[in-house]
Structures are given as C-alpha cells and as structure tokens.
Amino acid sequence: MLMLPLFLLIVRALHRLAIWALARSLNMPEPLVHDTGVFVVAQVQTIENRIGEVLSPMRRWRQFRSWFR
C-alpha cells in the first residue's frame, strides 16, 4: 500500500525534472513549456477523435451499404 504514494512521488519528481530540463534546453520559462505541452495534447486528442469518427466501423458499414442503394 505504501508503494503507490512513493511511486507517485517519484513520477511527479521526474515530471518536474523533465519539464525543467526541456525548459532549460529551449531557453523558455517552465510554465510556458508546460502549457505548450497541454495545448499539443489537446490538439492531438482532437485529431485522434476526428480520425476515430471517420474510421468508425459502423460509419464504414453505413457508407458501404449506401453505395449499393
């Protein structure tokens, strides 16, 4: 039971270290690096949702049936 809080502590510390290192290498403030990452994740999620809708098996099936009507 004690492993989960320890694991989360380590993950948070590594996350902070990664953001700090990336911010230093890009010569940018840390909050800007973090917010940019959040924006990129949101954009990627939107694109994945659109692709998921287009490639949906039910949508493909309906489109296939409509070709033969």
PDB file of N, H, CA, C and O in Angstrom:
ATOM      1  N   MET A   1       0.820  -1.196   0.000  1.00  0.00           N
ATOM      2  CA  MET A   1       0.000   0.000   0.000  1.00  0.00           C
ATOM      3  C   MET A   1       0.861   1.257   0.000  1.00  0.00           C
ATOM      4  O   MET A   1       0.455   2.292  -0.528  1.00  0.00           O
ATOM      5  N   LEU A   2       2.036   1.167   0.584  1.00  0.00           N
ATOM      6  H   LEU A   2       2.365   0.326   1.013  1.00  0.00           H
ATOM      7  CA  LEU A   2       2.922   2.325   0.628  1.00  0.00           C
ATOM      8  C   LEU A   2       3.631   2.570  -0.692  1.00  0.00           C
ATOM      9  O   LEU A   2       4.218   3.632  -0.901  1.00  0.00           O
ATOM     10  N   MET A   3       3.578   1.591  -1.580  1.00  0.00           N
ATOM     11  H   MET A   3       3.101   0.729  -1.411  1.00  0.00           H
ATOM     12  CA  MET A   3       4.295   1.718  -2.843  1.00  0.00           C
ATOM     13  C   MET A   3       3.657   2.750  -3.769  1.00  0.00           C
ATOM     14  O   MET A   3       4.369   3.460  -4.478  1.00  0.00           O
ATOM     15  N   LEU A   4       2.328   2.844  -3.774  1.00  0.00           N
ATOM     16  H   LEU A   4       1.750   2.268  -3.198  1.00  0.00           H
ATOM     17  CA  LEU A   4       1.661   3.775  -4.674  1.00  0.00           C
ATOM     18  C   LEU A   4       2.020   5.231  -4.373  1.00  0.00           C
ATOM     19  O   LEU A   4       2.377   5.952  -5.305  1.00  0.00           O
ATOM     20  N   PRO A   5       1.946   5.706  -3.125  1.00  0.00           N
ATOM     21  CA  PRO A   5       2.344   7.100  -2.874  1.00  0.00           C
ATOM     22  C   PRO A   5       3.818   7.355  -3.222  1.00  0.00           C
ATOM     23  O   PRO A   5       4.171   8.421  -3.725  1.00  0.00           O
ATOM     24  N   LEU A   6       4.657   6.373  -2.949  1.00  0.00           N
ATOM     25  H   LEU A   6       4.370   5.507  -2.540  1.00  0.00           H
ATOM     26  CA  LEU A   6       6.070   6.518  -3.290  1.00  0.00           C
ATOM     27  C   LEU A   6       6.251   6.599  -4.801  1.00  0.00           C
ATOM     28  O   LEU A   6       7.024   7.415  -5.303  1.00  0.00           O
ATOM     29  N   PHE A   7       5.535   5.747  -5.514  1.00  0.00           N
ATOM     30  H   PHE A   7       4.907   5.084  -5.107  1.00  0.00           H
ATOM     31  CA  PHE A   7       5.598   5.758  -6.976  1.00  0.00           C
ATOM     32  C   PHE A   7       5.134   7.104  -7.528  1.00  0.00           C
ATOM     33  O   PHE A   7       5.775   7.669  -8.414  1.00  0.00           O
ATOM     34  N   LEU A   8       4.024   7.613  -7.005  1.00  0.00           N
ATOM     35  H   LEU A   8       3.503   7.154  -6.286  1.00  0.00           H
ATOM     36  CA  LEU A   8       3.504   8.902  -7.470  1.00  0.00           C
ATOM     37  C   LEU A   8       4.478  10.036  -7.164  1.00  0.00           C
ATOM     38  O   LEU A   8       4.638  10.955  -7.968  1.00  0.00           O
ATOM     39  N   LEU A   9       5.114   9.972  -6.030  1.00  0.00           N
ATOM     40  H   LEU A   9       4.984   9.226  -5.377  1.00  0.00           H
ATOM     41  CA  LEU A   9       6.112  10.976  -5.669  1.00  0.00           C
ATOM     42  C   LEU A   9       7.275  10.956  -6.660  1.00  0.00           C
ATOM     43  O   LEU A   9       7.749  12.007  -7.092  1.00  0.00           O
ATOM     44  N   ILE A  10       7.721   9.775  -7.009  1.00  0.00           N
ATOM     45  H   ILE A  10       7.336   8.922  -6.658  1.00  0.00           H
ATOM     46  CA  ILE A  10       8.828   9.642  -7.963  1.00  0.00           C
ATOM     47  C   ILE A  10       8.411  10.128  -9.342  1.00  0.00           C
ATOM     48  O   ILE A  10       9.183  10.815 -10.012  1.00  0.00           O
ATOM     49  N   VAL A  11       7.206   9.784  -9.777  1.00  0.00           N
ATOM     50  H   VAL A  11       6.579   9.226  -9.233  1.00  0.00           H
ATOM     51  CA  VAL A  11       6.719  10.216 -11.093  1.00  0.00           C
ATOM     52  C   VAL A  11       6.607  11.734 -11.160  1.00  0.00           C
ATOM     53  O   VAL A  11       7.003  12.340 -12.155  1.00  0.00           O
ATOM     54  N   ARG A  12       6.069  12.352 -10.110  1.00  0.00           N
ATOM     55  H   ARG A  12       5.747  11.859  -9.302  1.00  0.00           H
ATOM     56  CA  ARG A  12       5.947  13.818 -10.087  1.00  0.00           C
ATOM     57  C   ARG A  12       7.316  14.485 -10.126  1.00  0.00           C
ATOM     58  O   ARG A  12       7.508  15.487 -10.815  1.00  0.00           O
ATOM     59  N   ALA A  13       8.269  13.921  -9.381  1.00  0.00           N
ATOM     60  H   ALA A  13       8.113  13.107  -8.821  1.00  0.00           H
ATOM     61  CA  ALA A  13       9.613  14.496  -9.365  1.00  0.00           C
ATOM     62  C   ALA A  13      10.271  14.372 -10.736  1.00  0.00           C
ATOM     63  O   ALA A  13      10.927  15.306 -11.197  1.00  0.00           O
ATOM     64  N   LEU A  14      10.099  13.231 -11.384  1.00  0.00           N
ATOM     65  H   LEU A  14       9.566  12.472 -11.010  1.00  0.00           H
ATOM     66  CA  LEU A  14      10.663  13.047 -12.723  1.00  0.00           C
ATOM     67  C   LEU A  14       9.986  13.952 -13.747  1.00  0.00           C
ATOM     68  O   LEU A  14      10.630  14.451 -14.670  1.00  0.00           O
ATOM     69  N   HIS A  15       8.681  14.157 -13.577  1.00  0.00           N
ATOM     70  H   HIS A  15       8.157  13.752 -12.828  1.00  0.00           H
ATOM     71  CA  HIS A  15       7.957  15.062 -14.477  1.00  0.00           C
ATOM     72  C   HIS A  15       8.486  16.495 -14.341  1.00  0.00           C
ATOM     73  O   HIS A  15       8.736  17.175 -15.336  1.00  0.00           O
ATOM     74  N   ARG A  16       8.649  16.936 -13.092  1.00  0.00           N
ATOM     75  H   ARG A  16       8.445  16.383 -12.283  1.00  0.00           H
ATOM     76  CA  ARG A  16       9.191  18.284 -12.862  1.00  0.00           C
ATOM     77  C   ARG A  16      10.605  18.405 -13.426  1.00  0.00           C
ATOM     78  O   ARG A  16      10.955  19.425 -14.019  1.00  0.00           O
ATOM     79  N   LEU A  17      11.410  17.372 -13.242  1.00  0.00           N
ATOM     80  H   LEU A  17      11.126  16.543 -12.760  1.00  0.00           H
ATOM     81  CA  LEU A  17      12.776  17.382 -13.758  1.00  0.00           C
ATOM     82  C   LEU A  17      12.798  17.437 -15.284  1.00  0.00           C
ATOM     83  O   LEU A  17      13.608  18.150 -15.876  1.00  0.00           O
ATOM     84  N   ALA A  18      11.907  16.682 -15.912  1.00  0.00           N
ATOM     85  H   ALA A  18      11.249  16.103 -15.431  1.00  0.00           H
ATOM     86  CA  ALA A  18      11.849  16.681 -17.377  1.00  0.00           C
ATOM     87  C   ALA A  18      11.424  18.048 -17.910  1.00  0.00           C
ATOM     88  O   ALA A  18      12.001  18.544 -18.877  1.00  0.00           O
ATOM     89  N   ILE A  19      10.422  18.655 -17.285  1.00  0.00           N
ATOM     90  H   ILE A  19       9.953  18.252 -16.499  1.00  0.00           H
ATOM     91  CA  ILE A  19       9.986  19.988 -17.724  1.00  0.00           C
ATOM     92  C   ILE A  19      11.104  21.004 -17.507  1.00  0.00           C
ATOM     93  O   ILE A  19      11.358  21.850 -18.365  1.00  0.00           O
ATOM     94  N   TRP A  20      11.762  20.916 -16.371  1.00  0.00           N
ATOM     95  H   TRP A  20      11.556  20.229 -15.675  1.00  0.00           H
ATOM     96  CA  TRP A  20      12.861  21.840 -16.085  1.00  0.00           C
ATOM     97  C   TRP A  20      13.970  21.685 -17.115  1.00  0.00           C
ATOM     98  O   TRP A  20      14.482  22.683 -17.623  1.00  0.00           O
ATOM     99  N   ALA A  21      14.351  20.442 -17.434  1.00  0.00           N
ATOM    100  H   ALA A  21      13.935  19.632 -17.021  1.00  0.00           H
ATOM    101  CA  ALA A  21      15.434  20.198 -18.388  1.00  0.00           C
ATOM    102  C   ALA A  21      15.045  20.677 -19.788  1.00  0.00           C
ATOM    103  O   ALA A  21      15.862  21.279 -20.485  1.00  0.00           O
ATOM    104  N   LEU A  22      13.820  20.418 -20.195  1.00  0.00           N
ATOM    105  H   LEU A  22      13.157  19.929 -19.629  1.00  0.00           H
ATOM    106  CA  LEU A  22      13.366  20.862 -21.511  1.00  0.00           C
ATOM    107  C   LEU A  22      13.314  22.382 -21.576  1.00  0.00           C
ATOM    108  O   LEU A  22      13.715  22.977 -22.577  1.00  0.00           O
ATOM    109  N   ALA A  23      12.822  23.012 -20.514  1.00  0.00           N
ATOM    110  H   ALA A  23      12.497  22.529 -19.702  1.00  0.00           H
ATOM    111  CA  ALA A  23      12.771  24.475 -20.483  1.00  0.00           C
ATOM    112  C   ALA A  23      14.173  25.068 -20.558  1.00  0.00           C
ATOM    113  O   ALA A  23      14.392  26.063 -21.249  1.00  0.00           O
ATOM    114  N   ARG A  24      15.109  24.469 -19.859  1.00  0.00           N
ATOM    115  H   ARG A  24      14.930  23.660 -19.298  1.00  0.00           H
ATOM    116  CA  ARG A  24      16.496  24.959 -19.915  1.00  0.00           C
ATOM    117  C   ARG A  24      17.081  24.790 -21.314  1.00  0.00           C
ATOM    118  O   ARG A  24      17.761  25.683 -21.820  1.00  0.00           O
ATOM    119  N   SER A  25      16.818  23.651 -21.931  1.00  0.00           N
ATOM    120  H   SER A  25      16.266  22.925 -21.520  1.00  0.00           H
ATOM    121  CA  SER A  25      17.405  23.407 -23.252  1.00  0.00           C
ATOM    122  C   SER A  25      16.790  24.305 -24.318  1.00  0.00           C
ATOM    123  O   SER A  25      17.464  24.675 -25.279  1.00  0.00           O
ATOM    124  N   LEU A  26      15.505  24.662 -24.155  1.00  0.00           N
ATOM    125  H   LEU A  26      14.958  24.361 -23.374  1.00  0.00           H
ATOM    126  CA  LEU A  26      14.835  25.538 -25.122  1.00  0.00           C
ATOM    127  C   LEU A  26      14.931  27.012 -24.745  1.00  0.00           C
ATOM    128  O   LEU A  26      14.489  27.884 -25.494  1.00  0.00           O
ATOM    129  N   ASN A  27      15.512  27.282 -23.576  1.00  0.00           N
ATOM    130  H   ASN A  27      15.871  26.574 -22.968  1.00  0.00           H
ATOM    131  CA  ASN A  27      15.640  28.643 -23.071  1.00  0.00           C
ATOM    132  C   ASN A  27      14.274  29.320 -22.980  1.00  0.00           C
ATOM    133  O   ASN A  27      14.081  30.448 -23.434  1.00  0.00           O
ATOM    134  N   MET A  28      13.326  28.586 -22.373  1.00  0.00           N
ATOM    135  H   MET A  28      13.483  27.669 -22.005  1.00  0.00           H
ATOM    136  CA  MET A  28      11.965  29.074 -22.199  1.00  0.00           C
ATOM    137  C   MET A  28      11.585  28.947 -20.733  1.00  0.00           C
ATOM    138  O   MET A  28      12.155  28.121 -20.020  1.00  0.00           O
ATOM    139  N   PRO A  29      10.630  29.751 -20.269  1.00  0.00           N
ATOM    140  CA  PRO A  29      10.152  29.581 -18.893  1.00  0.00           C
ATOM    141  C   PRO A  29       9.391  28.249 -18.739  1.00  0.00           C
ATOM    142  O   PRO A  29       8.735  27.786 -19.672  1.00  0.00           O
ATOM    143  N   GLU A  30       9.493  27.659 -17.567  1.00  0.00           N
ATOM    144  H   GLU A  30      10.026  28.035 -16.809  1.00  0.00           H
ATOM    145  CA  GLU A  30       8.855  26.363 -17.313  1.00  0.00           C
ATOM    146  C   GLU A  30       7.338  26.383 -17.516  1.00  0.00           C
ATOM    147  O   GLU A  30       6.809  25.451 -18.122  1.00  0.00           O
ATOM    148  N   PRO A  31       6.611  27.404 -17.035  1.00  0.00           N
ATOM    149  CA  PRO A  31       5.156  27.388 -17.260  1.00  0.00           C
ATOM    150  C   PRO A  31       4.782  27.395 -18.741  1.00  0.00           C
ATOM    151  O   PRO A  31       3.787  26.787 -19.136  1.00  0.00           O
ATOM    152  N   LEU A  32       5.570  28.073 -19.548  1.00  0.00           N
ATOM    153  H   LEU A  32       6.378  28.566 -19.227  1.00  0.00           H
ATOM    154  CA  LEU A  32       5.287  28.099 -20.982  1.00  0.00           C
ATOM    155  C   LEU A  32       5.489  26.721 -21.599  1.00  0.00           C
ATOM    156  O   LEU A  32       4.704  26.296 -22.447  1.00  0.00           O
ATOM    157  N   VAL A  33       6.533  26.027 -21.178  1.00  0.00           N
ATOM    158  H   VAL A  33       7.171  26.372 -20.489  1.00  0.00           H
ATOM    159  CA  VAL A  33       6.773  24.669 -21.679  1.00  0.00           C
ATOM    160  C   VAL A  33       5.619  23.760 -21.272  1.00  0.00           C
ATOM    161  O   VAL A  33       5.132  22.977 -22.088  1.00  0.00           O
ATOM    162  N   HIS A  34       5.179  23.854 -20.031  1.00  0.00           N
ATOM    163  H   HIS A  34       5.574  24.490 -19.368  1.00  0.00           H
ATOM    164  CA  HIS A  34       4.083  23.010 -19.551  1.00  0.00           C
ATOM    165  C   HIS A  34       2.789  23.311 -20.295  1.00  0.00           C
ATOM    166  O   HIS A  34       2.095  22.389 -20.725  1.00  0.00           O
ATOM    167  N   ASP A  35       2.456  24.592 -20.453  1.00  0.00           N
ATOM    168  H   ASP A  35       3.020  25.341 -20.104  1.00  0.00           H
ATOM    169  CA  ASP A  35       1.211  24.964 -21.131  1.00  0.00           C
ATOM    170  C   ASP A  35       1.244  24.581 -22.604  1.00  0.00           C
ATOM    171  O   ASP A  35       0.219  24.192 -23.164  1.00  0.00           O
ATOM    172  N   THR A  36       2.400  24.686 -23.233  1.00  0.00           N
ATOM    173  H   THR A  36       3.233  25.003 -22.779  1.00  0.00           H
ATOM    174  CA  THR A  36       2.521  24.277 -24.629  1.00  0.00           C
ATOM    175  C   THR A  36       2.275  22.786 -24.753  1.00  0.00           C
ATOM    176  O   THR A  36       1.622  22.336 -25.694  1.00  0.00           O
ATOM    177  N   GLY A  37       2.799  22.015 -23.802  1.00  0.00           N
ATOM    178  H   GLY A  37       3.330  22.380 -23.038  1.00  0.00           H
ATOM    179  CA  GLY A  37       2.561  20.580 -23.809  1.00  0.00           C
ATOM    180  C   GLY A  37       1.093  20.240 -23.668  1.00  0.00           C
ATOM    181  O   GLY A  37       0.599  19.329 -24.333  1.00  0.00           O
ATOM    182  N   VAL A  38       0.390  20.963 -22.810  1.00  0.00           N
ATOM    183  H   VAL A  38       0.791  21.703 -22.270  1.00  0.00           H
ATOM    184  CA  VAL A  38      -1.044  20.740 -22.623  1.00  0.00           C
ATOM    185  C   VAL A  38      -1.789  21.073 -23.915  1.00  0.00           C
ATOM    186  O   VAL A  38      -2.712  20.353 -24.297  1.00  0.00           O
ATOM    187  N   PHE A  39      -1.401  22.149 -24.586  1.00  0.00           N
ATOM    188  H   PHE A  39      -0.651  22.733 -24.275  1.00  0.00           H
ATOM    189  CA  PHE A  39      -2.043  22.537 -25.841  1.00  0.00           C
ATOM    190  C   PHE A  39      -1.818  21.472 -26.912  1.00  0.00           C
ATOM    191  O   PHE A  39      -2.742  21.128 -27.649  1.00  0.00           O
ATOM    192  N   VAL A  40      -0.606  20.953 -27.003  1.00  0.00           N
ATOM    193  H   VAL A  40       0.146  21.232 -26.405  1.00  0.00           H
ATOM    194  CA  VAL A  40      -0.302  19.925 -28.001  1.00  0.00           C
ATOM    195  C   VAL A  40      -1.114  18.664 -27.727  1.00  0.00           C
ATOM    196  O   VAL A  40      -1.630  18.049 -28.660  1.00  0.00           O
ATOM    197  N   VAL A  41      -1.232  18.277 -26.479  1.00  0.00           N
ATOM    198  H   VAL A  41      -0.812  18.777 -25.721  1.00  0.00           H
ATOM    199  CA  VAL A  41      -2.032  17.096 -26.137  1.00  0.00           C
ATOM    200  C   VAL A  41      -3.485  17.303 -26.544  1.00  0.00           C
ATOM    201  O   VAL A  41      -4.115  16.387 -27.071  1.00  0.00           O
ATOM    202  N   ALA A  42      -4.019  18.484 -26.308  1.00  0.00           N
ATOM    203  H   ALA A  42      -3.507  19.229 -25.880  1.00  0.00           H
ATOM    204  CA  ALA A  42      -5.404  18.768 -26.683  1.00  0.00           C
ATOM    205  C   ALA A  42      -5.589  18.704 -28.198  1.00  0.00           C
ATOM    206  O   ALA A  42      -6.594  18.181 -28.679  1.00  0.00           O
ATOM    207  N   GLN A  43      -4.632  19.229 -28.943  1.00  0.00           N
ATOM    208  H   GLN A  43      -3.816  19.654 -28.553  1.00  0.00           H
ATOM    209  CA  GLN A  43      -4.718  19.189 -30.409  1.00  0.00           C
ATOM    210  C   GLN A  43      -4.650  17.750 -30.923  1.00  0.00           C
ATOM    211  O   GLN A  43      -5.420  17.366 -31.802  1.00  0.00           O
ATOM    212  N   VAL A  44      -3.742  16.968 -30.382  1.00  0.00           N
ATOM    213  H   VAL A  44      -3.116  17.281 -29.667  1.00  0.00           H
ATOM    214  CA  VAL A  44      -3.604  15.572 -30.806  1.00  0.00           C
ATOM    215  C   VAL A  44      -4.869  14.792 -30.478  1.00  0.00           C
ATOM    216  O   VAL A  44      -5.316  13.970 -31.277  1.00  0.00           O
ATOM    217  N   GLN A  45      -5.448  15.043 -29.309  1.00  0.00           N
ATOM    218  H   GLN A  45      -5.084  15.710 -28.659  1.00  0.00           H
ATOM    219  CA  GLN A  45      -6.689  14.359 -28.932  1.00  0.00           C
ATOM    220  C   GLN A  45      -7.812  14.702 -29.905  1.00  0.00           C
ATOM    221  O   GLN A  45      -8.598  13.830 -30.276  1.00  0.00           O
ATOM    222  N   THR A  46      -7.891  15.963 -30.319  1.00  0.00           N
ATOM    223  H   THR A  46      -7.253  16.671 -30.017  1.00  0.00           H
ATOM    224  CA  THR A  46      -8.918  16.377 -31.277  1.00  0.00           C
ATOM    225  C   THR A  46      -8.734  15.655 -32.607  1.00  0.00           C
ATOM    226  O   THR A  46      -9.702  15.162 -33.186  1.00  0.00           O
ATOM    227  N   ILE A  47      -7.512  15.591 -33.086  1.00  0.00           N
ATOM    228  H   ILE A  47      -6.726  15.992 -32.616  1.00  0.00           H
ATOM    229  CA  ILE A  47      -7.231  14.914 -34.353  1.00  0.00           C
ATOM    230  C   ILE A  47      -7.557  13.432 -34.248  1.00  0.00           C
ATOM    231  O   ILE A  47      -8.151  12.863 -35.164  1.00  0.00           O
ATOM    232  N   GLU A  48      -7.174  12.797 -33.136  1.00  0.00           N
ATOM    233  H   GLU A  48      -6.692  13.259 -32.392  1.00  0.00           H
ATOM    234  CA  GLU A  48      -7.480  11.376 -32.963  1.00  0.00           C
ATOM    235  C   GLU A  48      -8.980  11.134 -32.930  1.00  0.00           C
ATOM    236  O   GLU A  48      -9.455  10.137 -33.474  1.00  0.00           O
ATOM    237  N   ASN A  49      -9.727  12.021 -32.308  1.00  0.00           N
ATOM    238  H   ASN A  49      -9.341  12.830 -31.866  1.00  0.00           H
ATOM    239  CA  ASN A  49     -11.185  11.863 -32.276  1.00  0.00           C
ATOM    240  C   ASN A  49     -11.781  11.975 -33.667  1.00  0.00           C
ATOM    241  O   ASN A  49     -12.680  11.211 -34.020  1.00  0.00           O
ATOM    242  N   ARG A  50     -11.289  12.921 -34.462  1.00  0.00           N
ATOM    243  H   ARG A  50     -10.559  13.541 -34.175  1.00  0.00           H
ATOM    244  CA  ARG A  50     -11.796  13.063 -35.828  1.00  0.00           C
ATOM    245  C   ARG A  50     -11.484  11.830 -36.660  1.00  0.00           C
ATOM    246  O   ARG A  50     -12.341  11.342 -37.397  1.00  0.00           O
ATOM    247  N   ILE A  51     -10.271  11.330 -36.546  1.00  0.00           N
ATOM    248  H   ILE A  51      -9.576  11.727 -35.947  1.00  0.00           H
ATOM    249  CA  ILE A  51      -9.890  10.132 -37.302  1.00  0.00           C
ATOM    250  C   ILE A  51     -10.718   8.945 -36.836  1.00  0.00           C
ATOM    251  O   ILE A  51     -11.144   8.121 -37.646  1.00  0.00           O
ATOM    252  N   GLY A  52     -10.948   8.857 -35.523  1.00  0.00           N
ATOM    253  H   GLY A  52     -10.603   9.526 -34.865  1.00  0.00           H
ATOM    254  CA  GLY A  52     -11.771   7.778 -34.991  1.00  0.00           C
ATOM    255  C   GLY A  52     -13.184   7.805 -35.533  1.00  0.00           C
ATOM    256  O   GLY A  52     -13.768   6.755 -35.800  1.00  0.00           O
ATOM    257  N   GLU A  53     -13.737   8.990 -35.698  1.00  0.00           N
ATOM    258  H   GLU A  53     -13.263   9.843 -35.481  1.00  0.00           H
ATOM    259  CA  GLU A  53     -15.085   9.103 -36.257  1.00  0.00           C
ATOM    260  C   GLU A  53     -15.100   8.680 -37.715  1.00  0.00           C
ATOM    261  O   GLU A  53     -16.017   7.987 -38.154  1.00  0.00           O
ATOM    262  N   VAL A  54     -14.097   9.091 -38.463  1.00  0.00           N
ATOM    263  H   VAL A  54     -13.351   9.654 -38.107  1.00  0.00           H
ATOM    264  CA  VAL A  54     -14.043   8.782 -39.894  1.00  0.00           C
ATOM    265  C   VAL A  54     -13.843   7.286 -40.112  1.00  0.00           C
ATOM    266  O   VAL A  54     -14.431   6.711 -41.027  1.00  0.00           O
ATOM    267  N   LEU A  55     -13.024   6.655 -39.284  1.00  0.00           N
ATOM    268  H   LEU A  55     -12.547   7.122 -38.540  1.00  0.00           H
ATOM    269  CA  LEU A  55     -12.709   5.243 -39.470  1.00  0.00           C
ATOM    270  C   LEU A  55     -13.584   4.313 -38.632  1.00  0.00           C
ATOM    271  O   LEU A  55     -13.296   3.121 -38.523  1.00  0.00           O
ATOM    272  N   SER A  56     -14.633   4.843 -38.050  1.00  0.00           N
ATOM    273  H   SER A  56     -14.867   5.811 -38.138  1.00  0.00           H
ATOM    274  CA  SER A  56     -15.531   4.035 -37.225  1.00  0.00           C
ATOM    275  C   SER A  56     -16.113   2.883 -38.042  1.00  0.00           C
ATOM    276  O   SER A  56     -16.568   3.097 -39.166  1.00  0.00           O
ATOM    277  N   PRO A  57     -16.104   1.671 -37.499  1.00  0.00           N
ATOM    278  CA  PRO A  57     -16.644   0.533 -38.253  1.00  0.00           C
ATOM    279  C   PRO A  57     -18.121   0.699 -38.620  1.00  0.00           C
ATOM    280  O   PRO A  57     -18.531   0.320 -39.716  1.00  0.00           O
ATOM    281  N   MET A  58     -18.916   1.258 -37.719  1.00  0.00           N
ATOM    282  H   MET A  58     -18.583   1.567 -36.828  1.00  0.00           H
ATOM    283  CA  MET A  58     -20.339   1.445 -38.037  1.00  0.00           C
ATOM    284  C   MET A  58     -20.514   2.468 -39.158  1.00  0.00           C
ATOM    285  O   MET A  58     -21.360   2.296 -40.036  1.00  0.00           O
ATOM    286  N   ARG A  59     -19.726   3.512 -39.124  1.00  0.00           N
ATOM    287  H   ARG A  59     -19.039   3.651 -38.411  1.00  0.00           H
ATOM    288  CA  ARG A  59     -19.831   4.512 -40.198  1.00  0.00           C
ATOM    289  C   ARG A  59     -19.393   3.907 -41.524  1.00  0.00           C
ATOM    290  O   ARG A  59     -20.017   4.142 -42.559  1.00  0.00           O
ATOM    291  N   ARG A  60     -18.319   3.128 -41.487  1.00  0.00           N
ATOM    292  H   ARG A  60     -17.812   2.938 -40.646  1.00  0.00           H
ATOM    293  CA  ARG A  60     -17.849   2.458 -42.711  1.00  0.00           C
ATOM    294  C   ARG A  60     -18.938   1.534 -43.254  1.00  0.00           C
ATOM    295  O   ARG A  60     -19.169   1.495 -44.462  1.00  0.00           O
ATOM    296  N   TRP A  61     -19.611   0.786 -42.366  1.00  0.00           N
ATOM    297  H   TRP A  61     -19.423   0.818 -41.384  1.00  0.00           H
ATOM    298  CA  TRP A  61     -20.658  -0.132 -42.790  1.00  0.00           C
ATOM    299  C   TRP A  61     -21.837   0.615 -43.416  1.00  0.00           C
ATOM    300  O   TRP A  61     -22.362   0.198 -44.448  1.00  0.00           O
ATOM    301  N   ARG A  62     -22.249   1.714 -42.791  1.00  0.00           N
ATOM    302  H   ARG A  62     -21.823   2.052 -41.952  1.00  0.00           H
ATOM    303  CA  ARG A  62     -23.348   2.510 -43.354  1.00  0.00           C
ATOM    304  C   ARG A  62     -22.970   3.081 -44.713  1.00  0.00           C
ATOM    305  O   ARG A  62     -23.791   3.113 -45.629  1.00  0.00           O
ATOM    306  N   GLN A  63     -21.729   3.530 -44.841  1.00  0.00           N
ATOM    307  H   GLN A  63     -21.062   3.505 -44.096  1.00  0.00           H
ATOM    308  CA  GLN A  63     -21.276   4.080 -46.112  1.00  0.00           C
ATOM    309  C   GLN A  63     -21.240   2.981 -47.180  1.00  0.00           C
ATOM    310  O   GLN A  63     -21.638   3.203 -48.324  1.00  0.00           O
ATOM    311  N   PHE A  64     -20.770   1.821 -46.801  1.00  0.00           N
ATOM    312  H   PHE A  64     -20.448   1.641 -45.872  1.00  0.00           H
ATOM    313  CA  PHE A  64     -20.723   0.689 -47.743  1.00  0.00           C
ATOM    314  C   PHE A  64     -22.121   0.315 -48.225  1.00  0.00           C
ATOM    315  O   PHE A  64     -22.331   0.087 -49.416  1.00  0.00           O
ATOM    316  N   ARG A  65     -23.092   0.251 -47.282  1.00  0.00           N
ATOM    317  H   ARG A  65     -22.921   0.437 -46.314  1.00  0.00           H
ATOM    318  CA  ARG A  65     -24.476  -0.083 -47.663  1.00  0.00           C
ATOM    319  C   ARG A  65     -25.076   0.984 -48.558  1.00  0.00           C
ATOM    320  O   ARG A  65     -25.862   0.668 -49.450  1.00  0.00           O
ATOM    321  N   SER A  66     -24.720   2.247 -48.338  1.00  0.00           N
ATOM    322  H   SER A  66     -24.081   2.504 -47.613  1.00  0.00           H
ATOM    323  CA  SER A  66     -25.316   3.316 -49.152  1.00  0.00           C
ATOM    324  C   SER A  66     -24.828   3.273 -50.593  1.00  0.00           C
ATOM    325  O   SER A  66     -25.507   3.787 -51.481  1.00  0.00           O
ATOM    326  N   TRP A  67     -23.676   2.677 -50.845  1.00  0.00           N
ATOM    327  H   TRP A  67     -23.124   2.259 -50.123  1.00  0.00           H
ATOM    328  CA  TRP A  67     -23.166   2.584 -52.216  1.00  0.00           C
ATOM    329  C   TRP A  67     -24.055   1.681 -53.080  1.00  0.00           C
ATOM    330  O   TRP A  67     -24.139   1.862 -54.295  1.00  0.00           O
ATOM    331  N   PHE A  68     -24.712   0.718 -52.447  1.00  0.00           N
ATOM    332  H   PHE A  68     -24.644   0.572 -51.460  1.00  0.00           H
ATOM    333  CA  PHE A  68     -25.489  -0.260 -53.197  1.00  0.00           C
ATOM    334  C   PHE A  68     -26.983   0.004 -53.148  1.00  0.00           C
ATOM    335  O   PHE A  68     -27.776  -0.881 -53.468  1.00  0.00           O
ATOM    336  N   ARG A  69     -27.371   1.185 -52.761  1.00  0.00           N
ATOM    337  H   ARG A  69     -26.727   1.904 -52.501  1.00  0.00           H
ATOM    338  CA  ARG A  69     -28.796   1.539 -52.756  1.00  0.00           C
ATOM    339  C   ARG A  69     -29.169   2.223 -54.031  1.00  0.00           C
ATOM    340  O   ARG A  69     -30.327   2.597 -54.215  1.00  0.00           O
TER     341      ARG A  69
END
